[in-house]
Amino acid sequence: MLMTERKPRQQSFTSWIDQQIADAENRGVFDNLPGAGKPLNIKPTGDGDFGQAWIRDYARREGVTPEEFLPTPLKLRREIEQLTEIVGEMRSEAEVRETFGDLNRRIIEWRRIPVGPPIHVRLVNTDEMVARWRAAQAAKATRAPAPGAQPAPEAQPAPRAQAAPQKGARPVRRHTWLRRLRHRPPRSAQLGTNRQGRR
Protein backbone atom coordinates (compact mmCIF):
# COMPACT_ATOMS: atom_id res chain seq x y z
CA MET A 1 0.00 0.00 0.00
CA LEU A 2 1.45 3.40 -0.97
CA MET A 3 1.14 6.63 0.94
CA THR A 4 -0.66 8.24 -1.98
CA GLU A 5 -3.60 5.84 -1.61
CA ARG A 6 -6.71 7.10 0.12
CA LYS A 7 -7.43 6.05 3.68
CA PRO A 8 -10.19 3.48 4.00
CA ARG A 9 -13.29 4.92 5.65
CA GLN A 10 -13.45 2.22 8.30
CA GLN A 11 -9.83 2.85 9.38
CA SER A 12 -8.64 5.66 11.66
CA PHE A 13 -5.87 8.02 10.62
CA THR A 14 -3.56 6.83 13.39
CA SER A 15 -3.77 3.16 12.46
CA TRP A 16 -3.58 3.97 8.75
CA ILE A 17 -0.36 6.03 9.18
CA ASP A 18 1.15 3.34 11.42
CA GLN A 19 0.38 0.79 8.74
CA GLN A 20 2.08 2.92 6.07
CA ILE A 21 5.21 3.22 8.23
CA ALA A 22 5.27 -0.51 8.93
CA ASP A 23 4.91 -1.33 5.23
CA ALA A 24 7.76 1.07 4.38
CA GLU A 25 9.99 -0.57 6.99
CA ASN A 26 9.25 -3.98 5.53
CA ARG A 27 10.20 -2.76 2.05
CA GLY A 28 13.51 -1.35 3.40
CA VAL A 29 12.71 2.28 2.65
CA PHE A 30 14.40 3.41 5.86
CA ASP A 31 17.52 1.25 5.42
CA ASN A 32 20.94 2.91 4.93
CA LEU A 33 19.70 6.43 5.55
CA PRO A 34 22.31 9.15 6.29
CA GLY A 35 23.06 9.27 9.99
CA ALA A 36 21.51 5.88 10.71
CA GLY A 37 22.43 4.64 14.18
CA LYS A 38 23.83 8.03 15.24
CA PRO A 39 22.27 10.20 17.93
CA LEU A 40 20.46 13.34 16.84
CA ASN A 41 22.38 16.54 17.44
CA ILE A 42 19.56 18.13 19.42
CA LYS A 43 20.60 20.56 22.10
CA PRO A 44 17.72 22.76 23.19
CA THR A 45 18.45 26.26 24.40
CA GLY A 46 17.21 27.76 27.63
CA ASP A 47 13.56 27.25 26.65
CA GLY A 48 14.12 23.47 26.51
CA ASP A 49 12.10 23.18 23.28
CA PHE A 50 13.31 20.03 21.53
CA GLY A 51 11.09 20.75 18.53
CA GLN A 52 12.81 24.07 17.82
CA ALA A 53 16.19 22.43 18.40
CA TRP A 54 15.35 19.75 15.83
CA ILE A 55 14.32 22.40 13.28
CA ARG A 56 17.58 24.30 13.80
CA ASP A 57 19.60 21.10 13.39
CA TYR A 58 17.66 20.15 10.26
CA ALA A 59 18.22 23.60 8.74
CA ARG A 60 21.94 23.36 9.47
CA ARG A 61 22.28 19.90 7.91
CA GLU A 62 20.23 20.71 4.81
CA GLY A 63 21.69 24.18 4.27
CA VAL A 64 18.34 25.93 4.73
CA THR A 65 18.66 29.65 5.43
CA PRO A 66 16.70 31.17 8.33
CA GLU A 67 14.75 33.28 5.83
CA GLU A 68 13.04 30.12 4.55
CA PHE A 69 11.21 29.83 7.87
CA LEU A 70 9.79 33.35 7.66
CA PRO A 71 6.08 33.78 6.87
CA THR A 72 5.22 34.99 3.37
CA PRO A 73 4.77 38.72 4.16
CA LEU A 74 8.14 38.89 5.93
CA LYS A 75 9.79 37.06 3.02
CA LEU A 76 8.37 39.62 0.61
CA ARG A 77 9.56 42.50 2.76
CA ARG A 78 13.03 41.00 2.98
CA GLU A 79 13.12 40.53 -0.80
CA ILE A 80 12.18 44.19 -1.32
CA GLU A 81 15.10 45.26 0.88
CA GLN A 82 17.59 42.99 -0.90
CA LEU A 83 16.56 43.99 -4.43
CA THR A 84 16.60 47.68 -3.52
CA GLU A 85 20.21 47.33 -2.35
CA ILE A 86 21.42 45.70 -5.59
CA VAL A 87 19.28 47.60 -8.12
CA GLY A 88 22.34 49.51 -9.32
CA GLU A 89 24.07 46.24 -10.28
CA MET A 90 21.33 45.12 -12.68
CA ARG A 91 22.25 44.99 -16.35
CA SER A 92 19.52 47.12 -17.92
CA GLU A 93 16.43 49.20 -17.25
CA ALA A 94 14.33 46.42 -18.73
CA GLU A 95 15.70 43.99 -16.14
CA VAL A 96 14.84 46.43 -13.35
CA ARG A 97 11.24 46.76 -14.54
CA GLU A 98 10.87 43.01 -15.06
CA THR A 99 12.31 42.14 -11.62
CA PHE A 100 10.19 44.55 -9.61
CA GLY A 101 7.14 43.90 -11.79
CA ASP A 102 7.31 40.21 -10.88
CA LEU A 103 7.77 41.11 -7.21
CA ASN A 104 4.68 43.36 -7.25
CA ARG A 105 2.69 40.57 -8.93
CA ARG A 106 3.54 38.16 -6.10
CA ILE A 107 2.66 40.80 -3.50
CA ILE A 108 -0.78 41.26 -5.12
CA GLU A 109 -1.32 37.49 -5.19
CA TRP A 110 -0.55 37.28 -1.48
CA ARG A 111 -2.94 40.16 -0.73
CA ARG A 112 -5.79 38.29 -2.40
CA ILE A 113 -5.38 35.25 -0.13
CA PRO A 114 -3.19 36.36 2.77
CA VAL A 115 -1.48 33.52 4.60
CA GLY A 116 0.34 34.13 7.84
CA PRO A 117 0.32 37.10 10.20
CA PRO A 118 -1.57 40.22 9.06
CA ILE A 119 1.47 42.25 8.01
CA HIS A 120 1.06 44.97 5.40
CA VAL A 121 3.38 44.68 2.39
CA ARG A 122 3.51 47.74 0.14
CA LEU A 123 3.98 47.60 -3.59
CA VAL A 124 7.30 48.76 -5.00
CA ASN A 125 7.41 51.93 -7.09
CA THR A 126 9.04 50.63 -10.27
CA ASP A 127 9.74 54.14 -11.62
CA GLU A 128 11.60 54.97 -8.42
CA MET A 129 13.75 51.84 -8.80
CA VAL A 130 14.51 52.78 -12.42
CA ALA A 131 15.59 56.26 -11.26
CA ARG A 132 17.94 54.64 -8.73
CA TRP A 133 19.38 52.42 -11.44
CA ARG A 134 19.99 55.39 -13.74
CA ALA A 135 21.70 57.32 -10.94
CA ALA A 136 23.97 54.35 -10.25
CA GLN A 137 24.87 54.08 -13.95
CA ALA A 138 25.67 57.81 -14.11
CA ALA A 139 27.93 57.48 -11.07
CA LYS A 140 29.76 54.56 -12.71
CA ALA A 141 30.23 56.57 -15.91
CA THR A 142 31.88 59.45 -14.04
CA ARG A 143 34.29 57.08 -12.33
CA ALA A 144 35.23 55.26 -15.55
CA PRO A 145 38.07 56.71 -17.74
CA ALA A 146 37.01 58.61 -20.86
CA PRO A 147 37.15 56.58 -24.12
CA GLY A 148 40.41 57.14 -26.01
CA ALA A 149 42.23 58.52 -22.99
CA GLN A 150 45.86 57.51 -22.79
CA PRO A 151 46.84 55.74 -19.60
CA ALA A 152 49.41 57.43 -17.41
CA PRO A 153 52.96 56.48 -18.45
CA GLU A 154 54.63 54.05 -16.17
CA ALA A 155 57.64 55.24 -14.26
CA GLN A 156 60.83 54.08 -15.89
CA PRO A 157 63.47 52.61 -13.58
CA ALA A 158 66.49 54.83 -12.96
CA PRO A 159 69.62 53.88 -14.96
CA ARG A 160 72.07 51.80 -13.03
CA ALA A 161 75.26 53.58 -12.11
CA GLN A 162 78.42 52.05 -13.54
CA ALA A 163 80.86 50.78 -11.01
CA ALA A 164 84.18 52.63 -10.85
CA PRO A 165 87.15 50.59 -12.17
CA GLN A 166 89.30 49.06 -9.53
CA LYS A 167 92.98 49.96 -9.19
CA GLY A 168 95.30 47.67 -11.10
CA ALA A 169 92.49 46.24 -13.19
CA ARG A 170 92.92 46.13 -16.95
CA PRO A 171 90.61 48.59 -18.68
CA VAL A 172 87.98 47.01 -20.90
CA ARG A 173 88.35 48.04 -24.51
CA ARG A 174 85.04 48.19 -26.28
CA HIS A 175 84.43 47.93 -30.02
CA THR A 176 87.95 46.64 -30.74
CA TRP A 177 86.50 44.25 -33.30
CA LEU A 178 85.07 47.24 -35.19
CA ARG A 179 88.53 48.84 -35.40
CA ARG A 180 90.03 45.61 -36.73
CA LEU A 181 87.41 45.38 -39.50
CA ARG A 182 88.06 48.97 -40.54
CA HIS A 183 91.84 48.50 -40.86
CA ARG A 184 91.57 45.07 -42.44
CA PRO A 185 92.64 44.96 -46.15
CA PRO A 186 89.98 44.03 -48.72
CA ARG A 187 89.41 40.38 -49.47
CA SER A 188 90.55 40.72 -53.10
CA ALA A 189 94.01 41.91 -51.99
CA GLN A 190 94.25 38.99 -49.58
CA LEU A 191 93.40 36.52 -52.35
CA GLY A 192 96.05 38.03 -54.69
CA THR A 193 98.74 37.77 -52.04
CA ASN A 194 97.89 34.16 -51.34
CA ARG A 195 98.05 33.27 -55.05
CA GLN A 196 101.44 34.93 -55.48
CA GLY A 197 102.79 33.10 -52.44
CA ARG A 198 101.63 29.76 -53.90
CA ARG A 199 103.31 30.42 -57.24
Phi and psi in degrees as GROMACS dihedral restraints (atoms count N, CA, C in turn):
[ dihedral_restraints ]
;  ai    aj    ak    al  type     phi  dphi    fc
    3     4     5     6     1   -95.3    20    10
    4     5     6     7     1   159.5    20    10
    6     7     8     9     1   -68.7    20    10
    7     8     9    10     1   -22.5    20    10
    9    10    11    12     1   -76.6    20    10
   10    11    12    13     1   -12.2    20    10
   12    13    14    15     1   -71.9    20    10
   13    14    15    16     1   151.5    20    10
   15    16    17    18     1   -75.8    20    10
   16    17    18    19     1   148.2    20    10
   18    19    20    21     1   -72.1    20    10
   19    20    21    22     1   133.0    20    10
   21    22    23    24     1   -61.6    20    10
   22    23    24    25     1   145.0    20    10
   24    25    26    27     1   -64.1    20    10
   25    26    27    28     1   -34.4    20    10
   27    28    29    30     1   -80.8    20    10
   28    29    30    31     1    -0.8    20    10
   30    31    32    33     1  -112.4    20    10
   31    32    33    34     1   139.4    20    10
   33    34    35    36     1   -76.0    20    10
   34    35    36    37     1   161.3    20    10
   36    37    38    39     1   -63.4    20    10
   37    38    39    40     1   -39.7    20    10
   39    40    41    42     1   -62.5    20    10
   40    41    42    43     1   -49.4    20    10
   42    43    44    45     1   -67.6    20    10
   43    44    45    46     1   -33.6    20    10
   45    46    47    48     1   -67.9    20    10
   46    47    48    49     1   -42.7    20    10
   48    49    50    51     1   -66.0    20    10
   49    50    51    52     1   -42.7    20    10
   51    52    53    54     1   -60.1    20    10
   52    53    54    55     1   -37.3    20    10
   54    55    56    57     1   -67.1    20    10
   55    56    57    58     1   -39.8    20    10
   57    58    59    60     1   -62.5    20    10
   58    59    60    61     1   -41.9    20    10
   60    61    62    63     1   -65.5    20    10
   61    62    63    64     1   -43.0    20    10
   63    64    65    66     1   -63.5    20    10
   64    65    66    67     1   -41.4    20    10
   66    67    68    69     1   -64.4    20    10
   67    68    69    70     1   -38.8    20    10
   69    70    71    72     1   -65.7    20    10
   70    71    72    73     1   -38.5    20    10
   72    73    74    75     1   -64.1    20    10
   73    74    75    76     1   -40.0    20    10
   75    76    77    78     1   -66.4    20    10
   76    77    78    79     1   -31.7    20    10
   78    79    80    81     1   -81.8    20    10
   79    80    81    82     1    -7.1    20    10
   81    82    83    84     1    81.1    20    10
   82    83    84    85     1    23.1    20    10
   84    85    86    87     1   -64.2    20    10
   85    86    87    88     1   -33.5    20    10
   87    88    89    90     1   -93.5    20    10
   88    89    90    91     1     7.5    20    10
   90    91    92    93     1   -79.0    20    10
   91    92    93    94     1   144.6    20    10
   93    94    95    96     1    57.9    20    10
   94    95    96    97     1    37.6    20    10
   96    97    98    99     1   -79.3    20    10
   97    98    99   100     1   152.2    20    10
   99   100   101   102     1   -59.9    20    10
  100   101   102   103     1   133.0    20    10
  102   103   104   105     1    79.4    20    10
  103   104   105   106     1    13.5    20    10
  105   106   107   108     1   -64.1    20    10
  106   107   108   109     1   133.4    20    10
  108   109   110   111     1    81.5    20    10
  109   110   111   112     1    -2.0    20    10
  111   112   113   114     1  -102.6    20    10
  112   113   114   115     1   147.1    20    10
  114   115   116   117     1   -70.2    20    10
  115   116   117   118     1   148.9    20    10
  117   118   119   120     1   -72.1    20    10
  118   119   120   121     1   138.6    20    10
  120   121   122   123     1   -84.4    20    10
  121   122   123   124     1    70.2    20    10
  123   124   125   126     1  -111.9    20    10
  124   125   126   127     1   112.6    20    10
  126   127   128   129     1  -129.2    20    10
  127   128   129   130     1    94.1    20    10
  129   130   131   132     1   -65.5    20    10
  130   131   132   133     1   150.9    20    10
  132   133   134   135     1   -80.0    20    10
  133   134   135   136     1  -159.2    20    10
  135   136   137   138     1   -60.4    20    10
  136   137   138   139     1   -26.7    20    10
  138   139   140   141     1   -74.2    20    10
  139   140   141   142     1   -15.8    20    10
  141   142   143   144     1    70.4    20    10
  142   143   144   145     1    20.7    20    10
  144   145   146   147     1   -87.5    20    10
  145   146   147   148     1   105.4    20    10
  147   148   149   150     1   -70.8    20    10
  148   149   150   151     1   -27.0    20    10
  150   151   152   153     1   -65.3    20    10
  151   152   153   154     1   -46.2    20    10
  153   154   155   156     1   -65.0    20    10
  154   155   156   157     1   -37.4    20    10
  156   157   158   159     1   -64.5    20    10
  157   158   159   160     1   -38.4    20    10
  159   160   161   162     1   -65.8    20    10
  160   161   162   163     1   -40.0    20    10
  162   163   164   165     1   -63.8    20    10
  163   164   165   166     1   -42.8    20    10
  165   166   167   168     1   -63.4    20    10
  166   167   168   169     1   -40.6    20    10
  168   169   170   171     1   -67.5    20    10
  169   170   171   172     1   -39.0    20    10
  171   172   173   174     1   -64.4    20    10
  172   173   174   175     1   -43.1    20    10
  174   175   176   177     1   -63.2    20    10
  175   176   177   178     1   -38.6    20    10
  177   178   179   180     1   -66.9    20    10
  178   179   180   181     1   -42.3    20    10
  180   181   182   183     1   -70.2    20    10
  181   182   183   184     1   -37.1    20    10
  183   184   185   186     1   -91.7    20    10
  184   185   186   187     1    -2.8    20    10
  186   187   188   189     1    71.8    20    10
  187   188   189   190     1    29.4    20    10
  189   190   191   192     1   -85.0    20    10
  190   191   192   193     1   129.1    20    10
  192   193   194   195     1   -76.1    20    10
  193   194   195   196     1   153.3    20    10
  195   196   197   198     1   -59.8    20    10
  196   197   198   199     1   -25.8    20    10
  198   199   200   201     1   -64.9    20    10
  199   200   201   202     1   -24.4    20    10
  201   202   203   204     1   -66.0    20    10
  202   203   204   205     1   -22.2    20    10
  204   205   206   207     1   -89.1    20    10
  205   206   207   208     1    -3.7    20    10
  207   208   209   210     1   -73.7    20    10
  208   209   210   211     1   148.9    20    10
  210   211   212   213     1   -66.9    20    10
  211   212   213   214     1   162.3    20    10
  213   214   215   216     1   -54.8    20    10
  214   215   216   217     1   -47.0    20    10
  216   217   218   219     1   -62.1    20    10
  217   218   219   220     1   -36.8    20    10
  219   220   221   222     1   -71.6    20    10
  220   221   222   223     1   -33.3    20    10
  222   223   224   225     1   -62.4    20    10
  223   224   225   226     1   -43.3    20    10
  225   226   227   228     1   -64.9    20    10
  226   227   228   229     1   -41.4    20    10
  228   229   230   231     1   -62.2    20    10
  229   230   231   232     1   -43.2    20    10
  231   232   233   234     1   -63.4    20    10
  232   233   234   235     1   -38.6    20    10
  234   235   236   237     1   -66.6    20    10
  235   236   237   238     1   -37.1    20    10
  237   238   239   240     1   -60.8    20    10
  238   239   240   241     1   -44.7    20    10
  240   241   242   243     1   -62.6    20    10
  241   242   243   244     1   -44.4    20    10
  243   244   245   246     1   -66.5    20    10
  244   245   246   247     1   -43.6    20    10
  246   247   248   249     1   -69.0    20    10
  247   248   249   250     1   -32.8    20    10
  249   250   251   252     1   -65.9    20    10
  250   251   252   253     1   -34.0    20    10
  252   253   254   255     1   -70.1    20    10
  253   254   255   256     1   -32.7    20    10
  255   256   257   258     1  -107.4    20    10
  256   257   258   259     1    13.7    20    10
  258   259   260   261     1   -61.5    20    10
  259   260   261   262     1   -32.9    20    10
  261   262   263   264     1   -68.8    20    10
  262   263   264   265     1   -16.8    20    10
  264   265   266   267     1   -91.7    20    10
  265   266   267   268     1    -3.4    20    10
  267   268   269   270     1   -70.8    20    10
  268   269   270   271     1   156.4    20    10
  270   271   272   273     1   -79.2    20    10
  271   272   273   274     1   -30.7    20    10
  273   274   275   276     1  -153.3    20    10
  274   275   276   277     1   166.5    20    10
  276   277   278   279     1   -65.7    20    10
  277   278   279   280     1   -33.9    20    10
  279   280   281   282     1   -63.9    20    10
  280   281   282   283     1   -38.4    20    10
  282   283   284   285     1   -65.8    20    10
  283   284   285   286     1   -37.6    20    10
  285   286   287   288     1   -62.3    20    10
  286   287   288   289     1   -48.1    20    10
  288   289   290   291     1   -65.2    20    10
  289   290   291   292     1   -38.6    20    10
  291   292   293   294     1   -67.4    20    10
  292   293   294   295     1   -41.9    20    10
  294   295   296   297     1   -64.8    20    10
  295   296   297   298     1   -50.7    20    10
  297   298   299   300     1   -76.4    20    10
  298   299   300   301     1   -23.7    20    10
  300   301   302   303     1   -66.2    20    10
  301   302   303   304     1   -41.6    20    10
  303   304   305   306     1   -65.8    20    10
  304   305   306   307     1   -38.6    20    10
  306   307   308   309     1   -64.0    20    10
  307   308   309   310     1   -44.4    20    10
  309   310   311   312     1   -62.9    20    10
  310   311   312   313     1   -35.6    20    10
  312   313   314   315     1   -62.7    20    10
  313   314   315   316     1   -42.6    20    10
  315   316   317   318     1   -69.0    20    10
  316   317   318   319     1   -33.1    20    10
  318   319   320   321     1   -65.1    20    10
  319   320   321   322     1   -42.1    20    10
  321   322   323   324     1   -65.2    20    10
  322   323   324   325     1   -39.8    20    10
  324   325   326   327     1   -62.2    20    10
  325   326   327   328     1   -39.8    20    10
  327   328   329   330     1   -68.9    20    10
  328   329   330   331     1   -34.8    20    10
  330   331   332   333     1   -64.5    20    10
  331   332   333   334     1   -32.4    20    10
  333   334   335   336     1   -66.4    20    10
  334   335   336   337     1   -44.3    20    10
  336   337   338   339     1  -129.0    20    10
  337   338   339   340     1    81.6    20    10
  339   340   341   342     1   -69.0    20    10
  340   341   342   343     1   131.9    20    10
  342   343   344   345     1  -122.0    20    10
  343   344   345   346     1   130.0    20    10
  345   346   347   348     1   105.3    20    10
  346   347   348   349     1  -166.8    20    10
  348   349   350   351     1   -66.3    20    10
  349   350   351   352     1   149.8    20    10
  351   352   353   354     1   -74.9    20    10
  352   353   354   355     1    79.1    20    10
  354   355   356   357     1  -111.0    20    10
  355   356   357   358     1   128.4    20    10
  357   358   359   360     1   -75.3    20    10
  358   359   360   361     1   133.8    20    10
  360   361   362   363     1  -122.4    20    10
  361   362   363   364     1   116.5    20    10
  363   364   365   366     1   -81.6    20    10
  364   365   366   367     1   154.0    20    10
  366   367   368   369     1   -75.6    20    10
  367   368   369   370     1   154.1    20    10
  369   370   371   372     1   -91.0    20    10
  370   371   372   373     1   135.1    20    10
  372   373   374   375     1   -78.4    20    10
  373   374   375   376     1   104.6    20    10
  375   376   377   378     1   -64.4    20    10
  376   377   378   379     1   -38.4    20    10
  378   379   380   381     1   -63.0    20    10
  379   380   381   382     1   -36.5    20    10
  381   382   383   384     1   -66.0    20    10
  382   383   384   385     1   -39.2    20    10
  384   385   386   387     1   -66.3    20    10
  385   386   387   388     1   -37.1    20    10
  387   388   389   390     1   -64.9    20    10
  388   389   390   391     1   -39.4    20    10
  390   391   392   393     1   -63.5    20    10
  391   392   393   394     1   -38.6    20    10
  393   394   395   396     1   -64.5    20    10
  394   395   396   397     1   -40.1    20    10
  396   397   398   399     1   -64.6    20    10
  397   398   399   400     1   -42.8    20    10
  399   400   401   402     1   -63.7    20    10
  400   401   402   403     1   -40.1    20    10
  402   403   404   405     1   -63.3    20    10
  403   404   405   406     1   -39.6    20    10
  405   406   407   408     1   -65.9    20    10
  406   407   408   409     1   -38.5    20    10
  408   409   410   411     1   -66.9    20    10
  409   410   411   412     1   -38.2    20    10
  411   412   413   414     1   -64.7    20    10
  412   413   414   415     1   -38.9    20    10
  414   415   416   417     1   -65.4    20    10
  415   416   417   418     1   -37.9    20    10
  417   418   419   420     1   -66.5    20    10
  418   419   420   421     1   -37.5    20    10
  420   421   422   423     1   -66.4    20    10
  421   422   423   424     1   -35.3    20    10
  423   424   425   426     1   -71.2    20    10
  424   425   426   427     1   -30.2    20    10
  426   427   428   429     1   -79.7    20    10
  427   428   429   430     1   -24.8    20    10
  429   430   431   432     1   -77.3    20    10
  430   431   432   433     1   148.4    20    10
  432   433   434   435     1   -68.0    20    10
  433   434   435   436     1   148.4    20    10
  435   436   437   438     1   -65.7    20    10
  436   437   438   439     1   145.2    20    10
  438   439   440   441     1   -65.2    20    10
  439   440   441   442     1   136.2    20    10
  441   442   443   444     1    86.1    20    10
  442   443   444   445     1    -2.6    20    10
  444   445   446   447     1   -73.8    20    10
  445   446   447   448     1   138.4    20    10
  447   448   449   450     1   -80.8    20    10
  448   449   450   451     1   134.4    20    10
  450   451   452   453     1   -67.9    20    10
  451   452   453   454     1   153.8    20    10
  453   454   455   456     1   -62.0    20    10
  454   455   456   457     1   134.7    20    10
  456   457   458   459     1   -64.5    20    10
  457   458   459   460     1   141.7    20    10
  459   460   461   462     1   -76.2    20    10
  460   461   462   463     1   145.9    20    10
  462   463   464   465     1   -69.2    20    10
  463   464   465   466     1   127.5    20    10
  465   466   467   468     1   -82.1    20    10
  466   467   468   469     1   140.7    20    10
  468   469   470   471     1   -66.9    20    10
  469   470   471   472     1   145.0    20    10
  471   472   473   474     1   -65.9    20    10
  472   473   474   475     1   142.2    20    10
  474   475   476   477     1   -63.3    20    10
  475   476   477   478     1   143.5    20    10
  477   478   479   480     1   -77.3    20    10
  478   479   480   481     1   133.3    20    10
  480   481   482   483     1   -72.8    20    10
  481   482   483   484     1   138.6    20    10
  483   484   485   486     1   -78.7    20    10
  484   485   486   487     1   139.4    20    10
  486   487   488   489     1   -72.8    20    10
  487   488   489   490     1   140.6    20    10
  489   490   491   492     1   -69.2    20    10
  490   491   492   493     1   140.9    20    10
  492   493   494   495     1   -66.7    20    10
  493   494   495   496     1   142.6    20    10
  495   496   497   498     1   -78.9    20    10
  496   497   498   499     1   155.7    20    10
  498   499   500   501     1   -68.8    20    10
  499   500   501   502     1   135.4    20    10
  501   502   503   504     1    85.8    20    10
  502   503   504   505     1    -8.1    20    10
  504   505   506   507     1   -83.0    20    10
  505   506   507   508     1   146.4    20    10
  507   508   509   510     1   -75.9    20    10
  508   509   510   511     1   126.3    20    10
  510   511   512   513     1   -64.9    20    10
  511   512   513   514     1   143.6    20    10
  513   514   515   516     1   -84.4    20    10
  514   515   516   517     1   123.2    20    10
  516   517   518   519     1   -95.0    20    10
  517   518   519   520     1   118.8    20    10
  519   520   521   522     1   -97.1    20    10
  520   521   522   523     1   151.0    20    10
  522   523   524   525     1    62.0    20    10
  523   524   525   526     1    27.7    20    10
  525   526   527   528     1   -65.9    20    10
  526   527   528   529     1   -31.6    20    10
  528   529   530   531     1   -69.1    20    10
  529   530   531   532     1   -25.5    20    10
  531   532   533   534     1   -69.8    20    10
  532   533   534   535     1   -40.3    20    10
  534   535   536   537     1   -63.6    20    10
  535   536   537   538     1   -39.6    20    10
  537   538   539   540     1   -64.0    20    10
  538   539   540   541     1   -40.4    20    10
  540   541   542   543     1   -66.5    20    10
  541   542   543   544     1   -34.6    20    10
  543   544   545   546     1   -68.9    20    10
  544   545   546   547     1   -38.8    20    10
  546   547   548   549     1   -90.8    20    10
  547   548   549   550     1     3.8    20    10
  549   550   551   552     1   -80.4    20    10
  550   551   552   553     1   134.6    20    10
  552   553   554   555     1   -66.3    20    10
  553   554   555   556     1   156.2    20    10
  555   556   557   558     1   -62.3    20    10
  556   557   558   559     1   158.4    20    10
  558   559   560   561     1   -67.5    20    10
  559   560   561   562     1   -31.4    20    10
  561   562   563   564     1   -64.6    20    10
  562   563   564   565     1   -39.9    20    10
  564   565   566   567     1   -65.6    20    10
  565   566   567   568     1   -37.6    20    10
  567   568   569   570     1   -64.9    20    10
  568   569   570   571     1   -38.4    20    10
  570   571   572   573     1   -68.0    20    10
  571   572   573   574     1   -37.5    20    10
  573   574   575   576     1   -65.9    20    10
  574   575   576   577     1   -38.7    20    10
  576   577   578   579     1   -64.8    20    10
  577   578   579   580     1   -42.9    20    10
  579   580   581   582     1   -63.7    20    10
  580   581   582   583     1   -37.7    20    10
  582   583   584   585     1   -69.0    20    10
  583   584   585   586     1   -39.2    20    10
  585   586   587   588     1   -66.0    20    10
  586   587   588   589     1   -37.6    20    10
  588   589   590   591     1   -65.4    20    10
  589   590   591   592     1   -34.3    20    10
  591   592   593   594     1   -72.5    20    10
  592   593   594   595     1   -31.9    20    10
